[in-house]
Amino acid sequence: MSAGGWQLDARITFHYDGNCPLRAAFHQKLVVIDGKVAFCGGMDLTISRWDTPEHAWGDQQRTNIGDTEPYAPVHDTMLIVDSGAALALHSVVSERWWRATRRTLPAAYTASPEDPWATDPWPDTVLPTLFDVNVAVARTLPAWAATQPVTEVETLHLDMIAAAKKYIYIENQYFSAGTLADALARRLMEPNGPEVVVVLRLASSGWLEEPTMTALRSDLLRRLRDVDAHGRFSAWYPDTAGQPCCDVHSKLMIVDDQWLRVGSANFANRSLDLDAECDLVIEAGADPTKQAAIASARNDLLAEHLDLAPRDAQNALASKGSLQAVIEAYAGKSARTLRPFVRLDAPSSALLALATEVVDPRATIPRHAGCEPVDSSAGSSDSCGATLGPSLATPRWGG
């Protein structure tokens, strides 16, 4: 069998799927192994994606086959989960495979303890960060044929923004979703609302994407700065002097050491109701161990961007009391650093219209009024806000 010029192994089944609305894309990034372990996040299974948290320009491991020079640094995030969360993602990919091929995937693998394949295929090189934690699945599925739209991703974004008390930390490839920016603006206008820190890529690629997505980003950043009367908003991009900027490809949000969200959905219009997306979110609740694990993930990310030790990032935050203050204190003090978006030219109305109508459109579909938790024991994946557990989830940060 051949697919796109690849000669596939006989054990690999490959299928091209065009069952989606015009202009839509299948954007989920999922790997599920026997229904026992699953990966979900922002990383595409393609070239020019692998990296380490150091993002060293001279790292020869970051060289594609056939090339002689490393590609530019790239920052991405994935979650590794097992137990009920992996089983839920197995349901997501099974549904996807059925819609595409009208064939069923094998059921999640179960075996007796005596079976040599009964062990958990969790990678030995990855230490779990959290145990026995509830993991929720949020999806975007566009309206197509007889399929009803699913807008859990947008609902989760809005719920997390509304629930924040202390801080909202966002990493994303894009920053162009007007409804989400409006929600952030409302929180910034509150006298005692949360601080909002955003880490984005500096430059997009492509003759059409670069001007249009940059225009949308500049427009939203300007609007948020205009309403930020209390000085709680800042936006940054990774930079290393004399080297190509690190390409931020992660899709992540952390709120108040309470919620950790990682997935495929961009902070963009099309991720809310047009492209197929899948995110996971972990809630700490009142458990101090889980809160500390989410805080540790946030500290790791700050440390990576500012070239600090994670403990130094933790101590700096304890001393200064805000994410923005920590970034401002350390920005520019190391070769690998964060720099603020300073120049935000006002884009033309014509360019904004092109961006919102062609490059980053919203689908014209009805919005859900709300969503209810899914009973994980039923194995359903058609309702909003599935709370699954107990399960084990491990964030794998950087690179």
Secondary structure, 3 states (H helix, E strand, C coil): CEECCEECCCCCCCCCCCCCCCCCCECCCEEEECCCEEEEECCCCCCCCCCCCCCCCCCCCCCCCCCCCCCCCEECCEEEEEHHHHHHHHHHHHHHHHHHHCCCCCCCCCCCCCCCCCCCCCCCCCCCCEEEEEEEEEEEECCECCECCEEHHHHHHHHHHHHCCCEEEEEECCECCHHHHHHHHHHHCCCCCCEEEEEECCCCCCCCHHHHHHHHHHHHHHHHHHHCCCCCEEEEEEEECCCCCCEECCCEEEECCCEEEEECCCECCHHHHCCEEEEEEEECCCCHHHHHHHHHHHHHHHHHHHCCCHHHHHHHHHHHCCHHHHHHHHCCCCCEEEEECCCCCCCCHHHHHHHHHHHCCCCCCCCCCCCCCCEHHHCCCCCCCEEEEEEEEEEECCC
